Amino acid sequence: MSAVPSNKPYLIRALHQWCVDHGFTPYIAVFVTEEVQVPMDYVKDNEIVLNISPDACQQLSLDNEWISLKARFAGVPRDIHIPMSHVMAIYAKENGQGMSFPVEKTTPPEPTADKNTPISKGRPSLKLVK
């Protein structure tokens, strides 16, 4: 049985189109890790909010795995690349309507073997203690 593909990219595209169609400004909130390419000067608490309206960015691509666009920050053109999995929300700036999404904000630690657990090499036995 194959895994069901995520509906997140479809919902983001639909809400982006809804914002644009009704004259709202679509914003996305992004959880920033090393996989996200954004200007780090604008990141606060590992998060950044980006205006993805047609007036604010060029070459916007909302595919199933990545969001990419070109935008200016303080007059400097930048290429932005965001894994779809890192989008926390999309909403209209004017009224806050939109949708939020769960994002795994931490990498789970690697499982480690407990070094204090003795490994028995024989039959188990019981000992009477008085």
Residue pairs with C-beta under 8 A, 6 or more apart in sequence:
5 64
6 64
6 84
8 84
8 85
8 87
8 101
9 62
9 63
9 64
9 65
9 84
11 90
11 99
11 101
12 28
12 62
12 67
12 84
12 87
12 90
13 62
15 26
15 90
15 91
15 98
15 99
16 26
16 52
16 62
16 90
18 24
19 25
19 26
19 53
19 92
19 98
20 26
20 53
20 54
22 92
24 92
24 93
24 94
24 95
24 97
25 51
25 53
25 56
25 92
25 93
25 94
26 51
26 52
26 53
26 90
26 91
26 92
26 93
27 49
27 50
27 51
27 52
27 90
27 91
27 92
27 93
27 98
28 49
28 50
28 52
28 67
28 82
28 87
28 88
28 89
28 90
29 47
29 48
29 49
29 87
29 88
29 89
29 90
29 91
29 100
30 36
30 38
30 47
30 48
30 49
30 50
30 82
30 86
30 87
30 88
31 46
31 47
31 86
31 88
31 103
31 105
32 38
32 40
32 43
32 46
32 47
32 48
32 86
33 46
33 86
35 83
35 86
36 48
36 81
36 82
36 83
36 86
37 79
37 80
37 81
37 82
38 48
38 50
38 78
38 80
38 82
39 73
39 76
39 78
41 73
42 48
42 73
46 105
47 88
50 57
50 71
50 80
51 57
51 71
51 93
52 60
52 67
52 69
54 60
56 71
57 69
57 70
57 71
57 80
58 69
58 70
58 71
59 68
59 69
59 70
60 67
60 68
60 69
61 67
61 68
61 69
63 84
64 84
65 83
65 84
66 81
66 82
66 83
66 84
67 80
67 81
67 82
67 84
67 87
68 79
68 80
68 81
68 82
69 79
69 80
70 77
70 78
70 79
70 80
71 77
71 78
71 80
72 78
85 103
85 104
86 103
87 101
87 103
88 100
88 101
88 103
89 98
89 99
89 100
89 101
90 98
90 99
91 97
91 98
91 99
92 98
